Amino acid sequence: MPDSYHNYLINDSIHVEQTSKDSVYINTFIWFDIIIIHVVLFVAFNTYKKYRATALKRKVATLEKLWHLEINKKKA
């Protein structure tokens, strides 16, 4: 019985070693995906905020030009 038990442990440890390499690869891949997703979301959020600020500045500039045109029309 001890010989068969010893063979069982050796076979089992080999199997665990092979799966651990695959699991390390998968875990690393998952972590890279999580990091990349967060970086992409952060960049996208900041880009959107800058786009909205620029769009708002353009709207304000357009409204100010329109306001100044109306003031000049009323004076004339």
C-alpha positions as CSV (number, residue, x, y, z in Angstrom):
1,M,0.0,0.0,0.0
2,P,2.7,2.6,0.7
3,D,4.1,2.1,-2.8
4,S,0.8,2.8,-4.5
5,Y,0.2,5.8,-2.2
6,H,3.7,7.2,-3.1
7,N,2.9,6.8,-6.9
8,Y,-0.4,8.5,-6.4
9,L,1.3,11.5,-4.7
10,I,3.9,11.8,-7.5
11,N,1.3,11.7,-10.2
12,D,-1.0,14.1,-8.4
13,S,1.9,16.6,-7.8
14,I,2.8,16.5,-11.5
15,H,-0.8,17.3,-12.4
16,V,-0.9,20.2,-10.0
17,E,2.3,21.6,-11.4
18,Q,1.0,21.6,-14.9
19,T,-2.2,23.2,-14.0
20,S,-0.5,25.9,-11.9
21,K,1.5,27.1,-14.9
22,D,-1.8,27.5,-16.8
23,S,-3.5,29.2,-13.9
24,V,-0.6,31.6,-13.5
25,Y,-0.9,32.5,-17.2
26,I,-4.7,33.0,-16.9
27,N,-4.4,35.0,-13.7
28,T,-1.7,37.3,-15.3
29,F,-4.0,37.7,-18.3
30,I,-6.9,38.6,-16.1
31,W,-4.9,41.2,-14.2
32,F,-3.6,42.8,-17.4
33,D,-7.2,42.9,-18.7
34,I,-8.4,44.6,-15.5
35,I,-5.6,47.1,-15.5
36,I,-6.1,47.9,-19.2
37,I,-9.8,48.3,-18.7
38,H,-9.3,50.8,-15.9
39,V,-6.7,52.7,-17.9
40,V,-8.9,52.9,-20.9
41,L,-11.9,54.0,-18.8
42,F,-9.8,56.7,-17.1
43,V,-8.5,58.0,-20.4
44,A,-11.9,57.9,-22.0
45,F,-13.5,59.8,-19.0
46,N,-10.9,62.5,-19.1
47,T,-11.1,62.9,-22.8
48,Y,-14.9,63.2,-22.6
49,K,-14.6,65.8,-19.9
50,K,-12.2,67.9,-22.0
51,Y,-14.5,67.5,-25.0
52,R,-17.6,68.7,-23.0
53,A,-15.6,71.7,-21.7
54,T,-14.5,72.6,-25.2
55,A,-18.0,72.3,-26.5
56,L,-19.4,74.5,-23.7
57,K,-16.7,77.1,-24.3
58,R,-17.7,77.2,-28.0
59,K,-21.4,77.6,-27.1
60,V,-20.6,80.4,-24.7
61,A,-18.4,82.2,-27.3
62,T,-21.2,81.8,-29.9
63,L,-23.8,83.2,-27.5
64,E,-21.6,86.1,-26.6
65,K,-21.1,87.0,-30.2
66,L,-24.8,86.8,-30.8
67,W,-25.4,89.0,-27.7
68,H,-22.9,91.6,-28.8
69,L,-24.6,91.7,-32.3
70,E,-28.0,92.3,-30.7
71,I,-26.6,95.1,-28.5
72,N,-25.1,96.7,-31.6
73,K,-28.4,96.4,-33.5
74,K,-30.3,98.0,-30.6
75,K,-27.9,101.0,-30.4
76,A,-28.1,101.7,-34.1
